[in-house]
């Protein structure tokens, strides 16, 4: 079933799996001396690393964007 949230419009070009995908992200984490509690601004763009967990195909996010027919 096509993704309808964070991964909407994405699919593995090799095996056709919609999820799960591993994506390199950028984030901001609030740290104190005891560690971290808060994650902020989880983002990625089309040039970030992306990997299909099902078949291990790797590329960048734009490689996983479904082509509109």
C-alpha positions as a Python dict, from the first residue, in 0.01 Angstrom:
ca = {
    (1, 'X'): (0, 0, 0),
    (2, 'X'): (145, 342, -91),
    (3, 'X'): (284, 560, 188),
    (4, 'X'): (58, 838, 311),
    (5, 'X'): (268, 1020, 570),
    (6, 'X'): (643, 1083, 610),
    (7, 'X'): (736, 859, 316),
    (8, 'X'): (455, 965, 83),
    (9, 'X'): (565, 939, -280),
    (10, 'X'): (860, 714, -198),
    (11, 'X'): (920, 353, -302),
    (12, 'X'): (1226, 134, -359),
    (13, 'X'): (1311, 140, -731),
    (14, 'X'): (1469, -204, -705),
    (15, 'X'): (1217, -424, -522),
    (16, 'X'): (910, -196, -508),
    (17, 'X'): (888, -195, -126),
    (18, 'X'): (729, 113, 31),
    (19, 'X'): (896, 67, 369),
    (20, 'X'): (1097, 60, 581),
    (21, 'X'): (1362, 293, 443),
    (22, 'X'): (1678, 414, 617),
    (23, 'X'): (1735, 783, 548),
    (24, 'X'): (2025, 1004, 648),
    (25, 'X'): (1874, 1300, 835),
    (26, 'X'): (1972, 1633, 984),
    (27, 'X'): (1843, 1720, 1329),
    (28, 'X'): (1895, 1937, 1631),
    (29, 'X'): (1918, 1765, 1970),
    (30, 'X'): (1900, 1938, 2307),
    (31, 'X'): (2185, 1810, 2525),
    (32, 'X'): (2262, 1857, 2891),
    (33, 'X'): (2520, 1691, 3113),
    (34, 'X'): (2287, 1392, 3167),
    (35, 'X'): (2234, 1324, 2797),
    (36, 'X'): (1959, 1429, 2560),
    (37, 'X'): (1583, 1431, 2573),
    (38, 'X'): (1450, 1634, 2284),
    (39, 'X'): (1479, 1593, 1905),
    (40, 'X'): (1395, 1893, 1689),
    (41, 'X'): (1360, 1952, 1316),
    (42, 'X'): (1411, 1606, 1164),
    (43, 'X'): (1474, 1688, 798),
    (44, 'X'): (1620, 1546, 479),
    (45, 'X'): (1633, 1647, 115),
    (46, 'X'): (1660, 1470, -220),
    (47, 'X'): (2037, 1429, -197),
    (48, 'X'): (2048, 1250, 141),
    (49, 'X'): (2151, 883, 157),
    (50, 'X'): (1862, 635, 143),
    (51, 'X'): (1854, 255, 175),
    (52, 'X'): (1578, -4, 136),
    (53, 'X'): (1570, -237, 437),
    (54, 'X'): (1401, -514, 234),
    (55, 'X'): (1659, -552, -47),
    (56, 'X'): (1952, -330, 64),
    (57, 'X'): (1931, -111, -249),
    (58, 'X'): (2111, 216, -178),
    (59, 'X'): (2101, 557, -337),
    (60, 'X'): (1976, 902, -246),
    (61, 'X'): (1622, 1009, -160),
    (62, 'X'): (1545, 1129, -514),
    (63, 'X'): (1619, 775, -641),
    (64, 'X'): (1329, 651, -424),
    (65, 'X'): (1071, 905, -547),
    (66, 'X'): (795, 729, -738),
    (67, 'X'): (777, 834, -1098),
    (68, 'X'): (442, 981, -1197),
    (69, 'X'): (299, 825, -1514),
}
